[in-house]
């Protein structure tokens, strides 16, 4: 009996939240000039940095990953040395 009540209560809670959440607004129509300027700058930077060829993006990422691995490979002393003999 209690499980059935919790099941109905859960549905009622989800339904109530689904109805109330869209009605809660934080006056998003009123924008500050600073944030409007930042939005425009971010949009310009996004459009300028877009590369429509995914292969170029992947190659660029792989190049920088290789550089990072090569740079840290010579200074990485965290390798564990396992004993070559078996446990007795």
Backbone as CSV, one residue per row, in Angstrom:
resi,resn,N_x,N_y,N_z,CA_x,CA_y,CA_z,C_x,C_y,C_z
1,UNK,0.823,-1.185,0.000,0.000,0.000,0.000,0.871,1.254,0.000
2,UNK,1.938,1.253,0.814,2.815,2.417,0.876,3.574,2.592,-0.439
3,UNK,3.919,1.478,-1.093,4.634,1.568,-2.361,3.756,2.201,-3.431
4,UNK,2.467,1.882,-3.423,1.555,2.477,-4.393,1.422,3.976,-4.148
5,UNK,1.396,4.389,-2.882,1.299,5.817,-2.568,2.554,6.557,-3.017
6,UNK,3.731,5.948,-2.790,4.977,6.582,-3.210,5.051,6.690,-4.727
7,UNK,4.526,5.685,-5.406,4.528,5.709,-6.857,3.643,6.844,-7.366
8,UNK,2.454,6.993,-6.802,1.545,8.069,-7.199,2.127,9.416,-6.774
9,UNK,2.721,9.461,-5.594,3.344,10.698,-5.133,4.493,11.127,-6.032
10,UNK,5.252,10.169,-6.510,6.353,10.480,-7.425,5.848,11.061,-8.731
11,UNK,4.781,10.451,-9.259,4.190,10.981,-10.484,3.629,12.382,-10.263
12,UNK,2.992,12.590,-9.118,2.434,13.907,-8.818,3.549,14.947,-8.691
13,UNK,4.651,14.577,-8.074,5.779,15.497,-7.932,6.370,15.859,-9.294
14,UNK,6.565,14.874,-10.136,7.126,15.126,-11.461,6.175,15.983,-12.283
15,UNK,4.894,15.698,-12.212,3.907,16.479,-12.953,3.872,17.922,-12.455
16,UNK,3.917,18.098,-11.143,3.914,19.447,-10.573,5.151,20.223,-11.006
17,UNK,6.305,19.591,-10.957,7.533,20.260,-11.393,7.504,20.572,-12.883
18,UNK,6.945,19.650,-13.666,6.876,19.869,-15.111,5.970,21.047,-15.450
19,UNK,4.980,21.300,-14.624,4.081,22.427,-14.872,4.664,23.725,-14.327
20,UNK,5.284,23.685,-13.156,5.744,24.909,-12.505,7.073,25.438,-13.032
21,UNK,7.982,24.574,-13.405,9.325,25.014,-13.797,9.303,25.953,-15.003
22,UNK,8.540,25.696,-16.055,8.547,26.655,-17.169,7.990,28.029,-16.808
23,UNK,7.183,28.113,-15.773,6.585,29.389,-15.399,7.498,30.236,-14.519
24,UNK,8.545,29.640,-13.992,9.470,30.396,-13.155,10.433,31.130,-14.082
25,UNK,10.431,32.446,-13.988,11.300,33.246,-14.845,12.091,34.214,-13.984
26,UNK,13.300,34.537,-14.438,14.166,35.441,-13.688,14.390,36.725,-14.473
27,UNK,13.363,37.204,-15.130,13.439,38.420,-15.943,14.589,38.338,-16.940
28,UNK,14.598,37.279,-17.728,15.687,37.080,-18.674,15.587,38.021,-19.865
29,UNK,14.491,38.733,-20.020,14.358,39.666,-21.133,15.131,40.955,-20.879
30,UNK,15.505,41.209,-19.631,16.247,42.421,-19.295,17.736,42.068,-19.251
31,UNK,18.486,42.541,-20.246,19.898,42.214,-20.333,20.745,43.425,-19.970
32,UNK,21.854,43.161,-19.368,22.829,44.198,-19.055,23.648,44.479,-20.317
33,UNK,24.051,45.716,-20.516,24.830,46.078,-21.705,26.163,45.338,-21.751
34,UNK,26.762,45.123,-20.598,28.047,44.418,-20.530,27.909,42.995,-21.068
35,UNK,26.866,42.292,-20.624,26.699,40.908,-21.045,26.255,40.819,-22.501
36,UNK,25.524,41.810,-22.970,25.152,41.839,-24.380,26.398,42.009,-25.240
37,UNK,27.319,42.874,-24.815,28.579,43.058,-25.538,29.415,41.779,-25.511
38,UNK,29.466,41.130,-24.367,30.239,39.877,-24.270,29.637,38.791,-25.147
39,UNK,28.313,38.759,-25.236,27.658,37.774,-26.091,28.032,38.007,-27.551
40,UNK,28.026,39.259,-27.978,28.409,39.575,-29.352,29.856,39.222,-29.636
41,UNK,30.749,39.529,-28.702,32.168,39.188,-28.870,32.375,37.679,-28.941
42,UNK,31.670,36.950,-28.092,31.801,35.489,-28.087,31.286,34.894,-29.390
43,UNK,30.197,35.439,-29.907,29.656,34.941,-31.168,30.628,35.209,-32.314
44,UNK,31.231,36.399,-32.344,32.216,36.718,-33.386,33.425,35.790,-33.303
45,UNK,33.901,35.529,-32.097,35.063,34.653,-31.928,34.720,33.219,-32.324
46,UNK,33.513,32.785,-32.008,33.094,31.432,-32.370,33.028,31.273,-33.878
47,UNK,32.440,32.241,-34.551,32.327,32.165,-36.010,33.705,32.250,-36.659
48,UNK,34.594,33.078,-36.114,35.935,33.215,-36.688,36.776,31.956,-36.491
49,UNK,36.570,31.228,-35.415,37.399,30.057,-35.133,36.795,28.757,-35.653
50,UNK,35.648,28.811,-36.296,35.004,27.596,-36.798,35.767,27.059,-37.995
51,UNK,36.029,25.767,-37.995,36.679,25.103,-39.115,35.724,24.035,-39.626
52,UNK,35.214,24.165,-40.851,34.210,23.216,-41.334,34.775,21.838,-41.674
53,UNK,36.101,21.705,-41.706,36.701,20.419,-42.039,37.094,19.698,-40.749
54,UNK,36.376,18.631,-40.388,36.688,17.946,-39.133,38.057,17.264,-39.140
55,UNK,38.574,16.928,-40.312,39.888,16.295,-40.378,40.982,17.271,-39.941
56,UNK,40.856,18.531,-40.311,41.831,19.536,-39.867,41.798,19.705,-38.356
57,UNK,40.604,19.695,-37.796,40.464,19.848,-36.347,41.107,18.663,-35.633
58,UNK,40.858,17.463,-36.131,41.420,16.259,-35.524,42.944,16.245,-35.636
59,UNK,43.460,16.608,-36.804,44.917,16.650,-36.980,45.560,17.675,-36.054
60,UNK,44.922,18.818,-35.894,45.446,19.860,-35.003,45.482,19.368,-33.559
61,UNK,44.403,18.714,-33.133,44.354,18.169,-31.774,45.415,17.090,-31.582
62,UNK,45.539,16.176,-32.537,46.528,15.105,-32.427,47.952,15.655,-32.388
63,UNK,48.210,16.707,-33.150,49.533,17.327,-33.144,49.877,17.860,-31.756
64,UNK,48.937,18.565,-31.142,49.208,19.141,-29.824,49.269,18.072,-28.730
65,UNK,48.501,17.007,-28.876,48.594,15.903,-27.915,49.959,15.245,-28.023
66,UNK,50.447,15.052,-29.241,51.771,14.460,-29.437,52.859,15.339,-28.831
67,UNK,52.747,16.650,-29.018,53.723,17.557,-28.410,53.698,17.459,-26.889
68,UNK,52.514,17.384,-26.312,52.404,17.311,-24.854,52.953,15.995,-24.328
69,UNK,52.685,14.908,-25.032,53.183,13.602,-24.592,54.698,13.551,-24.709
70,UNK,55.239,14.070,-25.804,56.694,14.074,-25.969,57.374,14.937,-24.913
71,UNK,56.758,16.031,-24.541,57.356,16.925,-23.546,57.342,16.306,-22.159
72,UNK,56.300,15.574,-21.822,56.211,15.003,-20.477,56.802,13.605,-20.392
73,UNK,57.058,12.982,-21.519,57.563,11.608,-21.499,58.962,11.531,-20.897
74,UNK,59.787,12.522,-21.163,61.157,12.476,-20.660,61.240,12.840,-19.180
75,UNK,60.253,13.546,-18.662,60.291,13.962,-17.258,59.348,13.159,-16.378
76,UNK,58.645,12.211,-16.944,57.679,11.443,-16.174,58.398,10.301,-15.457
77,UNK,58.525,10.409,-14.141,59.189,9.382,-13.349,58.200,8.628,-12.467
78,UNK,56.965,8.542,-12.887,55.943,7.902,-12.060,55.704,6.453,-12.446
79,UNK,56.508,5.916,-13.331,56.316,4.536,-13.747,56.643,3.604,-12.591
80,UNK,55.772,2.636,-12.388,55.981,1.678,-11.307,56.903,0.564,-11.783
81,UNK,57.803,0.168,-10.958,58.720,-0.918,-11.294,58.227,-2.179,-10.595
82,UNK,57.716,-3.108,-11.369,57.236,-4.363,-10.803,58.408,-5.332,-10.661
83,UNK,58.320,-6.125,-9.630,59.370,-7.119,-9.448,59.209,-8.207,-10.488
84,UNK,60.321,-8.668,-11.007,60.255,-9.701,-12.033,60.123,-11.095,-11.433
85,UNK,60.389,-11.234,-10.148,60.280,-12.553,-9.526,58.863,-12.775,-9.017
86,UNK,58.479,-14.018,-8.966,57.126,-14.362,-8.541,57.009,-14.302,-7.036
87,UNK,55.792,-14.133,-6.584,55.516,-14.137,-5.153,55.750,-15.532,-4.602
88,UNK,56.282,-15.621,-3.429,56.551,-16.946,-2.865,55.421,-17.413,-1.995
